Amino acid sequence: MKRIIQVLLASLVVFALAACGSSTSGGEKTEKLVVGASNVPHAEILEEAKPLLKEKGIELEIVKFQDYILPNKSLYEKEIDANYFQHIPYLTQQVKDNPKYKFENAGAVHLEPMGVYSKRHKSLKDIPNGGKVILSNSIAEHGRILSIFEAEGLIKLKEGKGYEAQISDIVENPKNLEFVADIDPGLLTKAYENDEGDAIVINTNYAIDADLNPKKDSIALEGSESPFANIITVREGDKDKKSIKTLLEVLHSKEITDFIDKEYKGSVLAVKE
């Protein structure tokens, strides 16, 4: 009986050790990587990358977020290893507002062209005098949005401001457009559905999530020359980790760039590095 018990205990130890880690087909132990992401397209892209990462020894866990605040908070609190939802100007503003955030850009993955939507008009030039334009309360986005209106000739911004411009930097506004910037980005699609303004500027991830097609449904769309590519963000010192470098390698692979091109049909543009 004593011998049987010893054999059973030894078996349990072996089983417990095996349960502590998994292996690739080549017998190598896999490493777990937890990445926070917006639902669309970020989490969808990561889902497509999962099997490719597994082949390279990375077990990817995706944590989905509905807003733009919690992903960085979770990264700071070490609940996740990286996040994938933001562009560099937004990250810069977040770090400025939260000095405790010690983050860095591990690499760009894709661009989501910002779109302008309207239930009332078919083009920006159709917006009447005194028209109401609704944009998000994300200050880091304002210069990007205003640049679309400047490119269409509706306003003129203070020279040299460019993507860093704010509403106060509008120096010419012939139609006296009213720019309202007090809505959370996640609520912009609701403002559009409720027809609350002549034009509503919506981030592409929220637009796609609301079944809007940026290329077909927007009345104006940001150009591909935009510097607002979405990035993988990590804590300082982590971007050279093997798991993070492997993640970027897979996200830049032909399989993933082809998936992005096919799945989003130009509404999301892969950054090919």
Phi and psi in degrees as GROMACS dihedral restraints (atoms count N, CA, C in turn):
[ dihedral_restraints ]
;  ai    aj    ak    al  type     phi  dphi    fc
    3     4     5     6     1   -59.3    20    10
    4     5     6     7     1   -40.0    20    10
    6     7     8     9     1   -65.5    20    10
    7     8     9    10     1   -40.3    20    10
    9    10    11    12     1   -63.4    20    10
   10    11    12    13     1   -43.1    20    10
   12    13    14    15     1   -62.1    20    10
   13    14    15    16     1   -41.6    20    10
   15    16    17    18     1   -62.1    20    10
   16    17    18    19     1   -41.0    20    10
   18    19    20    21     1   -65.2    20    10
   19    20    21    22     1   -42.5    20    10
   21    22    23    24     1   -63.1    20    10
   22    23    24    25     1   -42.1    20    10
   24    25    26    27     1   -64.3    20    10
   25    26    27    28     1   -41.5    20    10
   27    28    29    30     1   -62.8    20    10
   28    29    30    31     1   -39.1    20    10
   30    31    32    33     1   -64.6    20    10
   31    32    33    34     1   -40.8    20    10
   33    34    35    36     1   -63.9    20    10
   34    35    36    37     1   -39.4    20    10
   36    37    38    39     1   -62.9    20    10
   37    38    39    40     1   -44.9    20    10
   39    40    41    42     1   -61.7    20    10
   40    41    42    43     1   -43.2    20    10
   42    43    44    45     1   -62.7    20    10
   43    44    45    46     1   -43.3    20    10
   45    46    47    48     1   -63.0    20    10
   46    47    48    49     1   -41.4    20    10
   48    49    50    51     1   -65.0    20    10
   49    50    51    52     1   -38.6    20    10
   51    52    53    54     1   -66.7    20    10
   52    53    54    55     1   -33.5    20    10
   54    55    56    57     1   -74.3    20    10
   55    56    57    58     1   -17.6    20    10
   57    58    59    60     1   -74.0    20    10
   58    59    60    61     1   -17.2    20    10
   60    61    62    63     1  -155.0    20    10
   61    62    63    64     1   157.5    20    10
   63    64    65    66     1  -114.4    20    10
   64    65    66    67     1   170.9    20    10
   66    67    68    69     1  -128.7    20    10
   67    68    69    70     1   153.7    20    10
   69    70    71    72     1   -78.5    20    10
   70    71    72    73     1   175.7    20    10
   72    73    74    75     1   -62.3    20    10
   73    74    75    76     1   -22.9    20    10
   75    76    77    78     1   -87.3    20    10
   76    77    78    79     1     2.1    20    10
   78    79    80    81     1    89.8    20    10
   79    80    81    82     1     0.7    20    10
   81    82    83    84     1   -82.2    20    10
   82    83    84    85     1   144.0    20    10
   84    85    86    87     1   -70.4    20    10
   85    86    87    88     1   135.9    20    10
   87    88    89    90     1   -84.7    20    10
   88    89    90    91     1   154.3    20    10
   90    91    92    93     1  -112.7    20    10
   91    92    93    94     1   133.6    20    10
   93    94    95    96     1   -85.4    20    10
   94    95    96    97     1   136.5    20    10
   96    97    98    99     1  -131.1    20    10
   97    98    99   100     1   122.5    20    10
   99   100   101   102     1  -106.0    20    10
  100   101   102   103     1   119.4    20    10
  102   103   104   105     1  -123.0    20    10
  103   104   105   106     1   127.9    20    10
  105   106   107   108     1   -87.6    20    10
  106   107   108   109     1   140.8    20    10
  108   109   110   111     1  -153.6    20    10
  109   110   111   112     1   154.2    20    10
  111   112   113   114     1   -69.9    20    10
  112   113   114   115     1   153.4    20    10
  114   115   116   117     1   -55.0    20    10
  115   116   117   118     1   -52.5    20    10
  117   118   119   120     1  -131.5    20    10
  118   119   120   121     1   133.1    20    10
  120   121   122   123     1   -90.5    20    10
  121   122   123   124     1    -3.5    20    10
  123   124   125   126     1   -55.9    20    10
  124   125   126   127     1   -54.3    20    10
  126   127   128   129     1   -64.5    20    10
  127   128   129   130     1   -34.4    20    10
  129   130   131   132     1   -65.2    20    10
  130   131   132   133     1   -41.1    20    10
  132   133   134   135     1   -65.3    20    10
  133   134   135   136     1   -42.1    20    10
  135   136   137   138     1   -64.7    20    10
  136   137   138   139     1   -38.1    20    10
  138   139   140   141     1   -59.5    20    10
  139   140   141   142     1   -40.3    20    10
  141   142   143   144     1   -66.7    20    10
  142   143   144   145     1   -29.8    20    10
  144   145   146   147     1   -81.5    20    10
  145   146   147   148     1   -17.3    20    10
  147   148   149   150     1   -51.0    20    10
  148   149   150   151     1   -55.5    20    10
  150   151   152   153     1   -64.0    20    10
  151   152   153   154     1   -32.3    20    10
  153   154   155   156     1   -67.4    20    10
  154   155   156   157     1   -38.6    20    10
  156   157   158   159     1   -68.8    20    10
  157   158   159   160     1   -37.8    20    10
  159   160   161   162     1   -61.6    20    10
  160   161   162   163     1   -37.7    20    10
  162   163   164   165     1   -61.5    20    10
  163   164   165   166     1   -25.2    20    10
  165   166   167   168     1  -101.2    20    10
  166   167   168   169     1    12.8    20    10
  168   169   170   171     1    87.0    20    10
  169   170   171   172     1    16.7    20    10
  171   172   173   174     1  -114.7    20    10
  172   173   174   175     1   120.3    20    10
  174   175   176   177     1   -94.7    20    10
  175   176   177   178     1   107.1    20    10
  177   178   179   180     1   -90.3    20    10
  178   179   180   181     1   128.0    20    10
  180   181   182   183     1  -112.9    20    10
  181   182   183   184     1   129.5    20    10
  183   184   185   186     1  -107.4    20    10
  184   185   186   187     1   126.1    20    10
  186   187   188   189     1  -109.4    20    10
  187   188   189   190     1   120.2    20    10
  189   190   191   192     1   -91.5    20    10
  190   191   192   193     1   139.1    20    10
  192   193   194   195     1  -123.6    20    10
  193   194   195   196     1   146.7    20    10
  195   196   197   198     1  -100.3    20    10
  196   197   198   199     1    -9.3    20    10
  198   199   200   201     1  -128.2    20    10
  199   200   201   202     1  -177.0    20    10
  201   202   203   204     1  -105.1    20    10
  202   203   204   205     1     3.6    20    10
  204   205   206   207     1   -99.5    20    10
  205   206   207   208     1   -48.3    20    10
  207   208   209   210     1   -63.5    20    10
  208   209   210   211     1   -33.4    20    10
  210   211   212   213     1   -58.9    20    10
  211   212   213   214     1   -38.8    20    10
  213   214   215   216     1   -76.3    20    10
  214   215   216   217     1   -34.1    20    10
  216   217   218   219     1   -63.3    20    10
  217   218   219   220     1   -43.3    20    10
  219   220   221   222     1   -67.2    20    10
  220   221   222   223     1   -35.1    20    10
  222   223   224   225     1   -65.5    20    10
  223   224   225   226     1   -43.7    20    10
  225   226   227   228     1   -61.5    20    10
  226   227   228   229     1   -40.5    20    10
  228   229   230   231     1   -83.9    20    10
  229   230   231   232     1     5.9    20    10
  231   232   233   234     1    63.1    20    10
  232   233   234   235     1    28.7    20    10
  234   235   236   237     1   -81.2    20    10
  235   236   237   238     1   -22.0    20    10
  237   238   239   240     1  -133.7    20    10
  238   239   240   241     1   162.1    20    10
  240   241   242   243     1   -92.1    20    10
  241   242   243   244     1   -23.1    20    10
  243   244   245   246     1  -162.0    20    10
  244   245   246   247     1   164.0    20    10
  246   247   248   249     1  -133.8    20    10
  247   248   249   250     1   160.0    20    10
  249   250   251   252     1  -143.6    20    10
  250   251   252   253     1    94.1    20    10
  252   253   254   255     1  -165.2    20    10
  253   254   255   256     1   -16.3    20    10
  255   256   257   258     1  -120.5    20    10
  256   257   258   259     1   164.4    20    10
  258   259   260   261     1  -108.4    20    10
  259   260   261   262     1   172.4    20    10
  261   262   263   264     1   -61.4    20    10
  262   263   264   265     1   -45.1    20    10
  264   265   266   267     1   -58.3    20    10
  265   266   267   268     1   -38.0    20    10
  267   268   269   270     1   -68.4    20    10
  268   269   270   271     1   -42.7    20    10
  270   271   272   273     1   -59.9    20    10
  271   272   273   274     1   -43.8    20    10
  273   274   275   276     1   -59.0    20    10
  274   275   276   277     1   -43.8    20    10
  276   277   278   279     1   -66.5    20    10
  277   278   279   280     1   -40.1    20    10
  279   280   281   282     1   -63.2    20    10
  280   281   282   283     1   -41.7    20    10
  282   283   284   285     1   -67.9    20    10
  283   284   285   286     1   -36.4    20    10
  285   286   287   288     1   -64.7    20    10
  286   287   288   289     1   -40.9    20    10
  288   289   290   291     1   -77.7    20    10
  289   290   291   292     1   -22.3    20    10
  291   292   293   294     1  -132.1    20    10
  292   293   294   295     1    81.2    20    10
  294   295   296   297     1   -55.4    20    10
  295   296   297   298     1   -21.3    20    10
  297   298   299   300     1   -71.4    20    10
  298   299   300   301     1   -17.8    20    10
  300   301   302   303     1   -74.1    20    10
  301   302   303   304     1   113.1    20    10
  303   304   305   306     1  -110.5    20    10
  304   305   306   307     1    83.7    20    10
  306   307   308   309     1  -117.0    20    10
  307   308   309   310     1   164.7    20    10
  309   310   311   312     1  -147.6    20    10
  310   311   312   313     1   157.3    20    10
  312   313   314   315     1   -83.6    20    10
  313   314   315   316     1   121.2    20    10
  315   316   317   318     1   -90.1    20    10
  316   317   318   319     1   -17.6    20    10
  318   319   320   321     1   153.6    20    10
  319   320   321   322     1   150.2    20    10
  321   322   323   324     1   -86.3    20    10
  322   323   324   325     1   148.2    20    10
  324   325   326   327     1  -120.3    20    10
  325   326   327   328     1   -49.5    20    10
  327   328   329   330     1  -154.3    20    10
  328   329   330   331     1   164.2    20    10
  330   331   332   333     1  -115.3    20    10
  331   332   333   334     1   134.1    20    10
  333   334   335   336     1  -110.6    20    10
  334   335   336   337     1   101.0    20    10
  336   337   338   339     1   -59.0    20    10
  337   338   339   340     1   128.6    20    10
  339   340   341   342     1   -67.9    20    10
  340   341   342   343     1   137.3    20    10
  342   343   344   345     1  -120.4    20    10
  343   344   345   346     1   151.4    20    10
  345   346   347   348     1  -109.6    20    10
  346   347   348   349     1   131.4    20    10
  348   349   350   351     1  -123.6    20    10
  349   350   351   352     1   152.1    20    10
  351   352   353   354     1  -156.7    20    10
  352   353   354   355     1   138.6    20    10
  354   355   356   357     1   -92.3    20    10
  355   356   357   358     1    -7.3    20    10
  357   358   359   360     1  -105.9    20    10
  358   359   360   361     1   -27.1    20    10
  360   361   362   363     1  -133.0    20    10
  361   362   363   364     1   155.0    20    10
  363   364   365   366     1  -100.4    20    10
  364   365   366   367     1    -8.9    20    10
  366   367   368   369     1  -154.6    20    10
  367   368   369   370     1   161.7    20    10
  369   370   371   372     1   -61.8    20    10
  370   371   372   373     1   -34.1    20    10
  372   373   374   375     1   -68.1    20    10
  373   374   375   376     1   -16.3    20    10
  375   376   377   378     1   -80.9    20    10
  376   377   378   379     1   -12.4    20    10
  378   379   380   381     1   -63.5    20    10
  379   380   381   382     1   128.5    20    10
  381   382   383   384     1   -77.6    20    10
  382   383   384   385     1   170.9    20    10
  384   385   386   387     1   -57.0    20    10
  385   386   387   388     1   136.0    20    10
  387   388   389   390     1    75.5    20    10
  388   389   390   391     1    11.0    20    10
  390   391   392   393     1   -60.6    20    10
  391   392   393   394     1   148.8    20    10
  393   394   395   396     1   -98.3    20    10
  394   395   396   397     1   124.0    20    10
  396   397   398   399     1  -113.9    20    10
  397   398   399   400     1   121.6    20    10
  399   400   401   402     1  -102.5    20    10
  400   401   402   403     1   128.0    20    10
  402   403   404   405     1  -133.6    20    10
  403   404   405   406     1   170.0    20    10
  405   406   407   408     1   -73.6    20    10
  406   407   408   409     1   165.1    20    10
  408   409   410   411     1   -85.9    20    10
  409   410   411   412     1     9.4    20    10
  411   412   413   414     1   -80.2    20    10
  412   413   414   415     1   103.5    20    10
  414   415   416   417     1   -57.1    20    10
  415   416   417   418     1   -35.2    20    10
  417   418   419   420     1   -63.7    20    10
  418   419   420   421     1   -18.7    20    10
  420   421   422   423     1   -91.2    20    10
  421   422   423   424     1   -15.8    20    10
  423   424   425   426     1   -62.3    20    10
  424   425   426   427     1   -45.0    20    10
  426   427   428   429     1   -62.8    20    10
  427   428   429   430     1   -38.5    20    10
  429   430   431   432     1   -61.0    20    10
  430   431   432   433     1   -45.1    20    10
  432   433   434   435     1   -68.7    20    10
  433   434   435   436     1   -46.8    20    10
  435   436   437   438     1   -63.2    20    10
  436   437   438   439     1   -29.7    20    10
  438   439   440   441     1   -64.3    20    10
  439   440   441   442     1   -31.0    20    10
  441   442   443   444     1   -64.4    20    10
  442   443   444   445     1   -44.2    20    10
  444   445   446   447     1   -68.8    20    10
  445   446   447   448     1   -34.7    20    10
  447   448   449   450     1   -68.4    20    10
  448   449   450   451     1   -41.2    20    10
  450   451   452   453     1   -62.3    20    10
  451   452   453   454     1   -29.2    20    10
  453   454   455   456     1   -87.3    20    10
  454   455   456   457     1    -1.0    20    10
  456   457   458   459     1    81.5    20    10
  457   458   459   460     1    14.1    20    10
  459   460   461   462     1   -84.9    20    10
  460   461   462   463     1   -27.7    20    10
  462   463   464   465     1  -141.1    20    10
  463   464   465   466     1   170.7    20    10
  465   466   467   468     1  -132.3    20    10
  466   467   468   469     1   134.4    20    10
  468   469   470   471     1   -99.1    20    10
  469   470   471   472     1   157.7    20    10
  471   472   473   474     1   -55.8    20    10
  472   473   474   475     1   134.9    20    10
  474   475   476   477     1   -57.6    20    10
  475   476   477   478     1   134.1    20    10
  477   478   479   480     1    88.1    20    10
  478   479   480   481     1    -7.6    20    10
  480   481   482   483     1   -77.3    20    10
  481   482   483   484     1   -46.7    20    10
  483   484   485   486     1    52.3    20    10
  484   485   486   487     1  -129.6    20    10
  486   487   488   489     1   -70.9    20    10
  487   488   489   490     1    -9.1    20    10
  489   490   491   492     1   -94.8    20    10
  490   491   492   493     1     2.3    20    10
  492   493   494   495     1   -65.0    20    10
  493   494   495   496     1   151.4    20    10
  495   496   497   498     1  -119.4    20    10
  496   497   498   499     1   171.8    20    10
  498   499   500   501     1   -57.7    20    10
  499   500   501   502     1   -34.4    20    10
  501   502   503   504     1   -67.4    20    10
  502   503   504   505     1   -12.6    20    10
  504   505   506   507     1   -90.8    20    10
  505   506   507   508     1     5.3    20    10
  507   508   509   510     1   -74.9    20    10
  508   509   510   511     1   119.5    20    10
  510   511   512   513     1  -104.6    20    10
  511   512   513   514     1   -19.8    20    10
  513   514   515   516     1  -136.1    20    10
  514   515   516   517     1   129.4    20    10
  516   517   518   519     1  -145.7    20    10
  517   518   519   520     1    71.2    20    10
  519   520   521   522     1   -53.0    20    10
  520   521   522   523     1   -32.9    20    10
  522   523   524   525     1   -93.1    20    10
  523   524   525   526     1     3.4    20    10
  525   526   527   528     1    51.5    20    10
  526   527   528   529     1    46.1    20    10
  528   529   530   531     1   -64.1    20    10
  529   530   531   532     1   141.5    20    10
  531   532   533   534     1   -99.5    20    10
  532   533   534   535     1   114.0    20    10
  534   535   536   537     1   -97.0    20    10
  535   536   537   538     1   116.2    20    10
  537   538   539   540     1  -108.5    20    10
  538   539   540   541     1   119.9    20    10
  540   541   542   543     1  -127.4    20    10
  541   542   543   544     1    58.8    20    10
  543   544   545   546     1  -127.7    20    10
  544   545   546   547     1    22.5    20    10
  546   547   548   549     1  -115.5    20    10
  547   548   549   550     1   136.9    20    10
  549   550   551   552     1   -62.5    20    10
  550   551   552   553     1   139.4    20    10
  552   553   554   555     1   -52.0    20    10
  553   554   555   556     1   -35.5    20    10
  555   556   557   558     1   -70.2    20    10
  556   557   558   559     1   -12.7    20    10
  558   559   560   561     1  -102.6    20    10
  559   560   561   562     1     1.0    20    10
  561   562   563   564     1   -65.8    20    10
  562   563   564   565     1   -35.8    20    10
  564   565   566   567     1   -65.9    20    10
  565   566   567   568     1   -33.6    20    10
  567   568   569   570     1   -66.9    20    10
  568   569   570   571     1   -39.1    20    10
  570   571   572   573     1   -62.6    20    10
  571   572   573   574     1   -37.0    20    10
  573   574   575   576     1   -67.6    20    10
  574   575   576   577     1   -46.9    20    10
  576   577   578   579     1   -59.3    20    10
  577   578   579   580     1   -36.5    20    10
  579   580   581   582     1   -85.0    20    10
  580   581   582   583     1     0.5    20    10
  582   583   584   585     1    53.0    20    10
  583   584   585   586     1    54.0    20    10
  585   586   587   588     1   -87.3    20    10
  586   587   588   589     1    -5.7    20    10
  588   589   590   591     1  -156.4    20    10
  589   590   591   592     1   169.7    20    10
  591   592   593   594     1   -69.5    20    10
  592   593   594   595     1   -29.6    20    10
  594   595   596   597     1  -149.6    20    10
  595   596   597   598     1   138.8    20    10
  597   598   599   600     1  -126.4    20    10
  598   599   600   601     1   126.4    20    10
  600   601   602   603     1   -96.4    20    10
  601   602   603   604     1   120.1    20    10
  603   604   605   606     1  -123.5    20    10
  604   605   606   607     1   134.8    20    10
  606   607   608   609     1   -62.8    20    10
  607   608   609   610     1   139.9    20    10
  609   610   611   612     1   -59.5    20    10
  610   611   612   613     1   -37.5    20    10
  612   613   614   615     1   -61.7    20    10
  613   614   615   616     1   -40.0    20    10
  615   616   617   618     1   -72.0    20    10
  616   617   618   619     1   -35.2    20    10
  618   619   620   621     1   -62.9    20    10
  619   620   621   622     1   -48.0    20    10
  621   622   623   624     1   -63.3    20    10
  622   623   624   625     1   -39.6    20    10
  624   625   626   627     1   -62.8    20    10
  625   626   627   628     1   -25.3    20    10
  627   628   629   630     1   -97.6    20    10
  628   629   630   631     1    17.4    20    10
  630   631   632   633     1    65.0    20    10
  631   632   633   634     1    28.8    20    10
  633   634   635   636     1   -96.4    20    10
  634   635   636   637     1   141.5    20    10
  636   637   638   639     1  -103.3    20    10
  637   638   639   640     1   107.8    20    10
  639   640   641   642     1   -52.4    20    10
  640   641   642   643     1   -39.1    20    10
  642   643   644   645     1   -70.7    20    10
  643   644   645   646     1   -34.0    20    10
  645   646   647   648     1   -96.1    20    10
  646   647   648   649     1   -36.7    20    10
  648   649   650   651     1   -94.3    20    10
  649   650   651   652     1   -19.8    20    10
  651   652   653   654     1   -79.0    20    10
  652   653   654   655     1   154.9    20    10
  654   655   656   657     1   -97.6    20    10
  655   656   657   658     1    -8.2    20    10
  657   658   659   660     1  -159.9    20    10
  658   659   660   661     1   141.9    20    10
  660   661   662   663     1  -136.0    20    10
  661   662   663   664     1   136.3    20    10
  663   664   665   666     1   -58.9    20    10
  664   665   666   667     1   144.2    20    10
  666   667   668   669     1   -76.4    20    10
  667   668   669   670     1   159.9    20    10
  669   670   671   672     1   -69.9    20    10
  670   671   672   673     1    -9.6    20    10
  672   673   674   675     1   -79.0    20    10
  673   674   675   676     1    -1.7    20    10
  675   676   677   678     1   -58.8    20    10
  676   677   678   679     1   140.8    20    10
  678   679   680   681     1   -89.7    20    10
  679   680   681   682     1    11.4    20    10
  681   682   683   684     1   -93.3    20    10
  682   683   684   685     1    48.5    20    10
  684   685   686   687     1   -69.5    20    10
  685   686   687   688     1   143.9    20    10
  687   688   689   690     1   -79.2    20    10
  688   689   690   691     1   140.4    20    10
  690   691   692   693     1  -123.0    20    10
  691   692   693   694     1   163.3    20    10
  693   694   695   696     1   -90.0    20    10
  694   695   696   697     1   121.7    20    10
  696   697   698   699     1  -108.9    20    10
  697   698   699   700     1   136.6    20    10
  699   700   701   702     1  -134.9    20    10
  700   701   702   703     1   168.9    20    10
  702   703   704   705     1   -71.9    20    10
  703   704   705   706     1   150.9    20    10
  705   706   707   708     1   -52.1    20    10
  706   707   708   709     1   133.7    20    10
  708   709   710   711     1    92.3    20    10
  709   710   711   712     1    -5.4    20    10
  711   712   713   714     1   -99.8    20    10
  712   713   714   715     1   -11.9    20    10
  714   715   716   717     1   -67.7    20    10
  715   716   717   718     1   -19.0    20    10
  717   718   719   720     1   -95.7    20    10
  718   719   720   721     1     5.1    20    10
  720   721   722   723     1   -63.9    20    10
  721   722   723   724     1   145.7    20    10
  723   724   725   726     1   -58.0    20    10
  724   725   726   727     1   -41.5    20    10
  726   727   728   729     1   -64.2    20    10
  727   728   729   730     1   -38.0    20    10
  729   730   731   732     1   -72.1    20    10
  730   731   732   733     1   -42.8    20    10
  732   733   734   735     1   -63.6    20    10
  733   734   735   736     1   -36.7    20    10
  735   736   737   738     1   -67.9    20    10
  736   737   738   739     1   -39.6    20    10
  738   739   740   741     1   -58.5    20    10
  739   740   741   742     1   -47.7    20    10
  741   742   743   744     1   -65.4    20    10
  742   743   744   745     1   -38.7    20    10
  744   745   746   747     1   -59.2    20    10
  745   746   747   748     1   -43.6    20    10
  747   748   749   750     1   -69.8    20    10
  748   749   750   751     1   -42.3    20    10
  750   751   752   753     1   -66.5    20    10
  751   752   753   754     1   -21.3    20    10
  753   754   755   756     1   -97.2    20    10
  754   755   756   757     1     2.4    20    10
  756   757   758   759     1   -70.7    20    10
  757   758   759   760     1   161.3    20    10
  759   760   761   762     1   -61.5    20    10
  760   761   762   763     1   -36.8    20    10
  762   763   764   765     1   -59.4    20    10
  763   764   765   766     1   -43.4    20    10
  765   766   767   768     1   -78.6    20    10
  766   767   768   769     1   -40.3    20    10
  768   769   770   771     1   -65.0    20    10
  769   770   771   772     1   -36.5    20    10
  771   772   773   774     1   -65.4    20    10
  772   773   774   775     1   -40.0    20    10
  774   775   776   777     1   -61.2    20    10
  775   776   777   778     1   -45.4    20    10
  777   778   779   780     1   -62.0    20    10
  778   779   780   781     1   -46.2    20    10
  780   781   782   783     1   -61.6    20    10
  781   782   783   784     1   -42.3    20    10
  783   784   785   786     1   -75.8    20    10
  784   785   786   787     1   -43.7    20    10
  786   787   788   789     1   -70.2    20    10
  787   788   789   790     1   -39.6    20    10
  789   790   791   792     1  -108.1    20    10
  790   791   792   793     1    -3.5    20    10
  792   793   794   795     1    47.6    20    10
  793   794   795   796     1    45.6    20    10
  795   796   797   798     1    91.4    20    10
  796   797   798   799     1    -9.4    20    10
  798   799   800   801     1   -75.3    20    10
  799   800   801   802     1   -23.3    20    10
  801   802   803   804     1  -129.7    20    10
  802   803   804   805     1   129.0    20    10
  804   805   806   807     1  -111.5    20    10
  805   806   807   808     1   121.9    20    10
  807   808   809   810     1   -69.5    20    10
  808   809   810   811     1   139.5    20    10
  810   811   812   813     1   -89.9    20    10
  811   812   813   814     1   114.3    20    10
  813   814   815   816     1  -100.2    20    10
  814   815   816   817     1   107.3    20    10
